[in-house]
Amino acid sequence: MTVEKQQQLLSSLRAMGSAAVAFSGGVDSTYLLAVAREALLDKAVAFIGRSPSYPKRELHSALSLAALLQCETVVVDTCELDNPEYAHNPPHRCRVCKTELFSKFKELARQMSLAQVLEGSNADDVSDYRPGLQAVAALDIRSPLQEVGLTKDEIRALSAQRGLPTWDKPAMACLASRVPYGERIDAPRLLRIERAEDALHDMGYALCRVRDHGAVARIEVSPQEISRLLEESERRRIAAALRRVGYKYVSVDLEGYRTGSMNEVLPQTATRPEQ
């Protein structure tokens, strides 16, 4: 069944004739770009949005992946932080951001005579709270993985078959998702989060989040790594690193990483985007 879905995906992409793929370097968009390259050859172009909410580590990784796939790549600067609605950080922040991003992608695709703009949402995302998908629908952006019913697990399996290095990459969300709703987002705050998470990545924590509560950093790592993080030498090293980037207090979330932990304060009717 999974192979059939991949064939449907290839057929759908070929019928488009050309496409821009919104590319972040994550599991889904990397797989989509690889299949688009197979289907469309040089008529598939990777579009990458660059902003303070996108970690530079991820940007460099995305550029390397696009080069590995031998794909033409265009980096587009976005200005969501200039929008007060985004900076005020409401629960629908993602919709505001995606409207900015995909509006620019659509205009650039038009200038480059590319028939479609594609993004990498999968079939699992349909049942999740993802306000960014409202912008996708409003701007008529195509979601080919979702259209053929590919799930995250299937995409990981197909990525492994293709030898894509992202097949087991941990989930990633923008840096703004580390800030509690209603608290202002600005470039210095995002940079502090980025530097804190870079420090944890450099220490070997592949899956981690630094939730920014002003002077307090709340660290989430996978539950299996909490015991390592709490070892005295490790704890001291992490605390020192996060104080260097600007936090006064460093705490550990004993529940570990989970998607949407910042949404736990929202009413139950507003269920969880991935963060």
C-alpha positions as CSV (number, residue, x, y, z in Angstrom):
1,M,0.0,0.0,0.0
2,T,2.8,2.4,0.9
3,V,4.5,1.7,-2.5
4,E,1.2,2.4,-4.2
5,K,1.0,5.8,-2.4
6,Q,4.5,6.7,-3.6
7,Q,3.5,5.9,-7.2
8,Q,0.4,8.0,-6.8
9,L,2.6,10.8,-5.5
10,L,5.0,10.5,-8.5
11,S,2.1,10.6,-10.9
12,S,0.5,13.6,-9.2
13,L,3.8,15.5,-9.3
14,R,4.5,14.7,-12.9
15,A,1.1,16.0,-13.9
16,M,2.0,19.4,-12.4
17,G,4.8,19.9,-14.8
18,S,6.8,22.1,-12.4
19,A,6.8,23.0,-8.8
20,A,8.4,25.0,-5.9
21,V,8.8,22.8,-2.8
22,A,8.7,24.7,0.5
23,F,11.7,23.1,2.1
24,S,12.8,23.1,5.7
25,G,15.1,20.1,5.8
26,G,12.7,18.1,7.9
27,V,11.6,14.5,7.3
28,D,8.5,15.4,5.3
29,S,9.8,18.2,3.1
30,T,13.0,16.3,2.3
31,Y,11.1,13.3,1.2
32,L,8.8,15.5,-0.9
33,L,11.7,17.3,-2.5
34,A,13.4,14.0,-3.3
35,V,10.3,12.6,-5.0
36,A,9.7,15.9,-6.8
37,R,13.2,15.8,-8.2
38,E,12.6,12.3,-9.5
39,A,9.3,13.3,-11.1
40,L,10.1,16.8,-12.4
41,L,13.9,16.8,-12.7
42,D,15.2,20.4,-12.9
43,K,11.6,21.7,-12.9
44,A,11.5,21.1,-9.1
45,V,13.0,24.0,-7.1
46,A,13.5,24.2,-3.3
47,F,12.2,27.3,-1.6
48,I,13.6,28.0,1.9
49,G,12.3,30.7,4.1
50,R,14.9,32.4,6.3
51,S,14.0,34.3,9.4
52,P,15.1,34.6,13.1
53,S,12.6,31.9,14.0
54,Y,14.4,29.3,11.8
55,P,17.6,28.1,13.5
56,K,20.7,28.7,11.4
57,R,21.7,25.1,12.2
58,E,18.6,23.9,10.4
59,L,19.1,26.4,7.5
60,H,22.6,25.1,6.9
61,S,21.3,21.5,7.0
62,A,18.6,22.3,4.5
63,L,21.0,23.8,2.1
64,S,23.3,20.8,2.4
65,L,20.3,18.4,1.8
66,A,19.2,20.4,-1.3
67,A,22.8,20.2,-2.6
68,L,22.8,16.4,-2.0
69,L,19.6,16.2,-4.0
70,Q,21.2,18.4,-6.7
71,C,18.2,20.7,-6.6
72,E,18.1,24.4,-7.4
73,T,17.5,26.3,-4.2
74,V,16.2,29.8,-3.5
75,V,16.4,31.3,0.0
76,V,13.6,33.9,0.7
77,D,13.8,36.3,3.7
78,T,10.6,36.6,5.5
79,C,9.5,39.4,7.9
80,E,6.9,37.9,10.2
81,L,8.5,39.7,13.2
82,D,7.5,43.0,11.6
83,N,3.8,42.0,11.9
84,P,2.4,43.0,15.3
85,E,-0.1,40.2,15.2
86,Y,2.7,37.7,15.0
87,A,5.0,39.4,17.5
88,H,2.1,39.4,20.1
89,N,2.2,35.6,19.9
90,P,-1.4,34.5,19.8
91,P,-2.4,30.8,19.5
92,H,-2.9,31.3,15.8
93,R,0.6,32.6,15.4
94,C,1.5,29.9,12.9
95,R,-1.2,31.0,10.5
96,V,0.2,34.5,10.5
97,C,3.7,33.2,9.8
98,K,2.6,30.8,7.0
99,T,0.6,33.5,5.3
100,E,3.7,35.7,5.1
101,L,5.9,32.7,4.0
102,F,3.6,31.2,1.3
103,S,2.5,34.6,-0.1
104,K,6.1,35.3,-0.9
105,F,6.6,31.8,-2.2
106,K,3.6,32.1,-4.5
107,E,4.8,35.4,-6.0
108,L,8.3,34.0,-6.5
109,A,6.9,30.8,-8.1
110,R,4.9,33.0,-10.5
111,Q,7.9,35.0,-11.5
112,M,9.9,31.8,-12.1
113,S,6.9,30.2,-14.1
114,L,6.6,27.3,-11.7
115,A,3.1,25.8,-11.8
116,Q,2.6,25.0,-8.1
117,V,3.8,25.7,-4.6
118,L,4.0,22.5,-2.5
119,E,4.4,21.9,1.2
120,G,5.0,18.8,3.3
121,S,2.1,18.2,5.6
122,N,1.2,14.5,5.9
123,A,-1.9,12.5,6.5
124,D,-1.4,12.5,10.3
125,D,-1.6,16.3,10.3
126,V,-5.3,16.3,9.4
127,S,-6.4,15.4,12.9
128,D,-4.0,17.8,14.6
129,Y,-4.5,21.5,15.5
130,R,-2.3,23.2,12.9
131,P,-3.4,26.8,12.2
132,G,-0.7,27.1,9.6
133,L,-2.8,24.8,7.4
134,Q,-5.5,27.5,7.2
135,A,-3.0,29.7,5.4
136,V,-2.1,26.7,3.1
137,A,-5.7,26.3,2.2
138,A,-6.4,30.0,1.7
139,L,-3.5,30.5,-0.6
140,D,-4.2,27.3,-2.6
141,I,-0.9,25.6,-1.7
142,R,-0.8,21.9,-2.5
143,S,0.0,19.2,0.1
144,P,0.9,16.2,-2.0
145,L,1.9,13.8,0.8
146,Q,-1.4,14.5,2.5
147,E,-3.3,14.1,-0.7
148,V,-2.1,10.6,-1.3
149,G,-2.6,9.6,2.4
150,L,1.1,9.2,3.4
151,T,1.6,9.0,7.2
152,K,4.7,10.1,9.1
153,D,5.8,6.5,9.7
154,E,5.3,5.7,6.0
155,I,7.4,8.7,5.0
156,R,10.2,7.7,7.4
157,A,10.2,4.2,5.9
158,L,10.2,5.4,2.3
159,S,12.9,7.9,3.2
160,A,15.1,5.1,4.6
161,Q,14.5,3.1,1.4
162,R,15.8,6.1,-0.6
163,G,18.8,6.5,1.7
164,L,17.7,10.0,2.8
165,P,19.6,11.0,5.9
166,T,16.5,12.6,7.4
167,W,14.6,9.3,7.8
168,D,15.1,9.2,11.6
169,K,15.5,13.0,12.2
170,P,13.7,14.2,15.3
171,A,10.7,16.5,15.0
172,M,11.5,20.2,14.7
173,A,9.4,23.3,15.1
174,C,10.2,27.0,14.8
175,L,11.9,28.8,17.7
176,A,8.8,30.9,18.3
177,S,7.1,27.8,19.6
178,R,9.3,27.9,22.7
179,V,7.7,31.2,23.9
180,P,4.4,31.1,26.0
181,Y,1.4,32.4,24.1
182,G,0.8,36.1,24.8
183,E,4.4,36.9,25.5
184,R,6.1,39.0,22.9
185,I,8.4,37.4,20.4
186,D,11.4,39.4,19.2
187,A,14.7,38.6,17.5
188,P,16.9,38.8,20.7
189,R,14.6,36.3,22.5
190,L,14.7,33.9,19.5
191,L,18.5,34.2,19.3
192,R,18.8,33.3,23.0
193,I,16.7,30.2,22.5
194,E,18.7,29.2,19.5
195,R,22.0,29.6,21.3
196,A,20.7,27.6,24.3
197,E,19.4,24.7,22.1
198,D,22.6,24.8,20.0
199,A,24.5,24.2,23.3
200,L,22.4,21.2,24.1
201,H,22.7,19.8,20.6
202,D,26.5,20.2,20.9
203,M,26.4,18.2,24.1
204,G,24.6,15.3,22.3
205,Y,20.9,16.0,23.0
206,A,19.4,15.4,19.5
207,L,15.9,15.9,20.7
208,C,15.6,19.0,23.0
209,R,13.6,22.1,23.5
210,V,14.4,25.2,25.6
211,R,11.1,26.7,26.6
212,D,11.7,30.4,27.3
213,H,9.9,31.8,30.4
214,G,11.7,35.1,30.6
215,A,14.6,34.7,33.0
216,V,13.8,31.0,33.3
217,A,14.8,28.3,30.8
218,R,12.7,25.1,31.0
219,I,14.6,22.3,29.3
220,E,12.8,19.3,27.7
221,V,14.8,16.3,26.5
222,S,13.6,12.8,25.6
223,P,12.5,11.0,28.8
224,Q,15.3,8.5,28.3
225,E,17.9,11.2,28.6
226,I,16.6,13.0,31.8
227,S,18.7,10.8,34.1
228,R,21.8,11.7,32.1
229,L,21.0,15.4,32.2
230,L,20.5,15.4,36.0
231,E,24.0,13.9,36.7
232,E,25.8,16.4,38.7
233,S,28.6,17.2,36.2
234,E,26.2,17.4,33.3
235,R,23.7,19.5,35.2
236,R,26.4,22.0,36.1
237,R,27.7,22.1,32.6
238,I,24.3,22.8,31.1
239,A,23.4,25.4,33.7
240,A,26.6,27.3,33.0
241,A,26.0,27.1,29.2
242,L,22.5,28.5,29.4
243,R,23.5,31.2,31.9
244,R,26.1,32.3,29.3
245,V,23.4,32.9,26.7
246,G,21.3,35.0,29.1
247,Y,19.1,32.9,31.3
248,K,19.2,33.5,35.1
249,Y,17.6,30.2,36.1
250,V,17.7,26.8,34.5
251,S,15.1,24.2,35.1
252,V,14.3,20.7,33.8
253,D,10.8,19.5,32.8
254,L,10.6,16.1,34.5
255,E,8.0,14.9,32.0
256,G,10.5,15.3,29.2
257,Y,9.9,16.4,25.6
258,R,6.3,16.1,24.3
259,T,4.7,17.8,21.3
260,G,2.7,21.0,22.1
261,S,3.7,21.4,25.7
262,M,3.2,25.1,25.4
263,N,-0.4,24.4,24.5
264,E,-1.2,22.7,27.8
265,V,-2.4,26.1,29.1
266,L,-5.0,26.5,26.3
267,P,-8.6,25.3,26.6
268,Q,-9.1,21.7,25.7
269,T,-11.0,22.7,22.6
270,A,-7.8,24.2,21.2
271,T,-5.8,21.0,20.8
272,R,-2.2,20.8,20.0
273,P,0.0,22.0,17.2
274,E,3.4,20.3,17.2
275,Q,6.1,22.2,19.1
